C-alpha cells in the first residue's frame, strides 16, 4: 500500500563500478568524479578570410560521495516461524525496501530545501529559488512554471502531494474547460491519471510528511539536474544464531543535486 521512491522517478540511477572510484588526500573514503557542462563563449559567424579565436576547453568537476542506507536488524525465532503460513522473508524484504526508499526521499528533499534556501533569500545558485506564489490560481500556477525555462533550463517534473489536486478541482469551467471540470467533479484526482498539467508532468505523492500541503517542488530534467549512482542495490542479509534468525537490508548509493539551480520550491499561500 505504501508509495515507492520519488527520487528514483526524478533521477536516472546508474550502476557505479570499482573502476570509477578514486581516493583523494582530503577524503577518508573513495569518491567518484562528476562533470558539469560549462558555459562557453559560443560559436560565431565569420567570413572565409577570418580566423577563430583560441579557447581552452575544460569542464568543472564535483565530488560524488556514497552513503549506506540500512534497515534495522530484525529478528525472528525459528520455532515461531514453523507455524507461519505467510512468507516472512518476502514480507520483510518488501517492507525493508520501502523503508530504504523512504530514507532516499527524505535525504533528497532535505538536500533540495538546503539548496533553495529560505524564502526571501537566495539559493545556492545565487538566484531566488524559494517563492511565495500567492493563493493558488490558474494564472499564478502557469506563470510559476516558466521560472526554470527563463533560466534556460528545460521543465522536468513538479512534485506536490495528493491534496494539491484539490487546487485543480476547484477551478471552474471557465478556468479549466467544461469537460475537464466535469471529470474533476466526478473522478477527483483520477481525472489527471497521466499527471500532465500545462504540458508539465506533475508527480502527486502520498508522502505529505515529506512534501507538505500547498508546497510545490520544480525540478528540471534528469540530465540537467543531478547524478545518481548505485554501487550496491538493496541487498538482504541473513544470519543465524542458535534459534534466532536476523535480517537486514542495505544499499550503497550516491544522490547528488549537482545543478543547484535546477530545483525550485514554492508555497501557494498568502505571504506570512
C-alpha positions in Angstrom: 0.0 0.0 0.0 3.0 2.3 0.5 4.3 4.5 -2.2 7.6 3.7 -3.9 10.6 6.1 -4.2 10.1 9.7 -5.5 13.7 10.5 -6.2 14.0 7.4 -8.4 11.4 9.0 -10.6 13.3 12.2 -10.8 16.8 10.9 -11.4 18.1 8.1 -13.6 20.1 5.7 -11.3 23.1 4.1 -13.0 25.4 1.4 -11.7 28.8 2.5 -10.2 31.8 0.3 -10.7 35.1 0.0 -8.8 36.9 1.4 -11.9 35.1 4.8 -11.3 36.2 5.1 -7.6 39.1 7.3 -6.7 40.7 8.2 -3.4 41.7 11.8 -2.6 44.1 13.0 0.1 41.3 15.1 1.6 38.7 12.2 1.6 38.6 9.3 4.0 36.5 7.1 1.7 36.5 6.5 -2.1 34.5 9.0 -4.1 33.5 9.5 -7.8 34.0 12.5 -10.0 31.0 14.1 -11.6 31.3 16.5 -14.5 29.5 19.7 -15.2 28.8 21.3 -18.6 30.2 24.8 -18.5 29.1 28.0 -20.2 31.2 28.5 -23.3 31.8 31.6 -25.4 29.7 30.1 -28.2 30.1 29.8 -31.9 30.5 32.9 -34.2 29.7 33.6 -37.8 32.7 34.7 -39.9 33.9 35.1 -43.5 36.4 32.7 -45.1 39.1 35.3 -44.5 38.6 35.4 -40.7 40.2 33.0 -38.2 38.6 31.7 -35.0 40.0 32.6 -31.6 41.8 30.0 -29.5 40.0 28.9 -26.3 41.0 26.3 -23.8 38.4 23.7 -23.3 37.5 22.4 -19.8 34.7 21.2 -17.7 34.3 21.6 -13.9 34.1 18.5 -11.8 32.5 17.8 -8.5 32.8 15.1 -5.8 30.2 12.4 -5.6 30.1 10.8 -2.2 28.5 7.4 -1.5 26.5 6.6 1.6 24.8 3.5 3.1 21.1 3.2 3.7 20.2 0.4 6.0 17.2 -1.0 7.9 17.4 -2.1 11.5 18.4 -5.7 12.1 15.1 -7.6 12.6 14.9 -11.0 14.2 12.5 -13.9 14.4 12.6 -17.0 16.5 13.0 -20.1 14.2 10.5 -22.1 16.2 7.9 -19.4 15.8 8.5 -19.3 12.0 7.5 -23.0 11.8 3.8 -22.0 12.4 3.8 -19.0 10.0 1.5 -19.5 7.0 2.9 -16.4 5.1 6.3 -15.8 3.6 8.0 -13.8 6.4 11.2 -13.2 4.4 9.2 -11.9 1.4 7.2 -9.6 3.6 10.3 -8.3 5.4 12.1 -7.7 2.1 9.1 -5.8 0.7 8.8 -3.6 3.8 12.5 -3.1 4.1 12.8 -1.9 0.5 10.0 0.6 1.1 11.8 1.8 4.3 15.1 2.3 2.3 13.3 4.3 -0.4 11.6 6.4 2.2 15.0 7.4 3.5 16.2 8.1 0.0 13.3 10.6 -0.4 13.9 12.2 3.0 17.6 12.9 2.1 16.7 14.2 -1.4 14.1 16.7 -0.2 16.2 17.8 2.7 19.0 18.5 0.2 16.6 20.4 -2.0 15.5 22.5 0.9 19.1 23.3 1.7 19.8 24.2 -1.9 16.8 26.5 -2.5 17.5 28.4 0.7 14.9 30.4 2.8 12.0 32.4 1.4 13.2 36.0 1.0 16.8 34.9 0.4 18.8 33.4 -2.4 19.6 29.8 -3.1 22.9 28.1 -3.8 22.6 29.2 -7.4 22.8 32.9 -6.3 19.3 33.5 -7.5 15.9 33.3 -5.7 14.8 29.7 -5.6 12.2 29.7 -2.8 9.0 31.6 -3.5 5.6 32.7 -2.3 3.4 32.1 -5.3 0.3 33.6 -3.6 -3.1 31.9 -3.3 -3.4 29.2 -5.9 -4.9 30.3 -9.2 -4.6 29.1 -12.8 -2.7 32.3 -13.6 0.0 32.1 -11.0 0.5 28.4 -11.5 1.0 29.0 -15.2 3.4 31.9 -14.5 5.4 30.0 -12.0 6.2 27.1 -14.3 8.4 29.3 -16.5 10.9 30.3 -13.9 13.1 27.4 -14.9 12.8 28.0 -18.6 13.6 31.7 -18.0 16.9 30.5 -16.6 17.5 28.4 -19.7 16.7 25.0 -18.2 14.0 22.6 -19.5 11.0 21.8 -17.4 11.2 18.5 -15.8 8.8 17.3 -13.1 6.8 19.2 -10.5 6.3 17.3 -7.2 3.3 18.0 -5.0 1.3 15.9 -2.6 -2.1 14.4 -3.5 -4.0 17.1 -1.6 -2.7 19.6 -4.1 -5.0 18.1 -6.7 -7.8 19.9 -4.9 -6.5 23.2 -6.3 -7.2 21.9 -9.8 -10.6 20.5 -8.8 -11.7 23.9 -7.5 -11.1 25.7 -10.8 -14.4 26.4 -12.5 -15.4 25.6 -16.1 -14.3 29.0 -17.4 -10.8 28.4 -15.9 -10.1 24.8 -16.8 -12.6 23.9 -19.5 -16.0 22.2 -19.3 -15.1 18.6 -20.0 -12.1 18.5 -17.5 -14.1 20.4 -14.9 -16.8 17.8 -15.1 -14.2 15.0 -14.9 -12.7 16.5 -11.8 -16.2 16.7 -10.2 -16.9 13.1 -10.9 -13.4 11.5 -10.5 -11.3 13.9 -8.5 -7.6 13.2 -8.9 -8.3 10.3 -11.3 -9.0 12.9 -13.9 -5.3 13.6 -14.0 -4.1 10.0 -14.5 -1.1 11.0 -16.6 -0.2 13.9 -14.2 0.3 16.3 -17.1 -0.8 19.9 -16.4 0.1 22.6 -18.9 2.5 20.2 -20.6 4.5 19.6 -17.4 4.5 16.2 -15.6 3.2 16.6 -12.0 4.1 13.8 -9.5 1.3 13.6 -6.9 2.8 11.9 -3.9 1.0 10.5 -0.9 4.1 11.3 1.2 2.7 14.5 2.7 5.1 14.2 5.6 7.9 14.9 3.1 6.1 17.1 0.6 3.7 19.3 2.7 0.4 20.8 1.7 0.5 23.8 -0.6 4.2 23.2 -1.5 5.4 22.5 -5.0 8.9 21.5 -6.0 10.0 22.3 -9.5 12.8 20.2 -11.0 14.5 20.3 -14.3 15.0 17.2 -16.4 17.3 14.4 -15.1 20.2 15.1 -17.4 20.2 18.8 -16.2 19.5 18.1 -12.6 22.0 15.7 -10.9 23.6 12.4 -10.7 22.5 9.1 -9.1 24.8 6.1 -8.8 24.1 2.7 -7.3 27.2 0.8 -6.1 25.2 -1.9 -4.3 21.5 -2.5 -4.9 19.3 -3.2 -1.9 20.6 -6.5 -0.5 19.0 -8.8 2.1 21.5 -10.1 4.7 20.6 -13.0 6.9 22.4 -14.6 9.8 21.5 -17.3 12.3 22.4 -17.6 16.0 21.1 -20.6 17.8 17.3 -20.5 17.5 17.1 -16.9 16.1 17.5 -15.6 12.6 18.4 -12.0 11.9 17.5 -10.0 8.8 18.6 -6.6 7.5 18.7 -4.8 4.1 21.1 -2.2 3.0 22.3 -0.4 -0.2 25.2 1.8 -1.2 24.2 4.8 -3.3 25.1 8.3 -4.3 22.5 11.0 -4.9 23.8 14.4 -6.0 21.8 17.6 -6.8 24.7 18.8 -9.0 22.9 21.6 -10.8 21.9 23.7 -7.8 19.9 26.0 -10.0 17.8 23.1 -11.3 15.5 23.0 -8.3 12.9 25.5 -7.1 10.4 25.5 -4.2 7.2 27.4 -4.0 4.4 27.9 -1.5 0.8 28.6 -2.5 -0.4 30.8 0.4 -0.6 34.4 1.4 2.7 35.8 2.4 3.3 35.5 6.2 
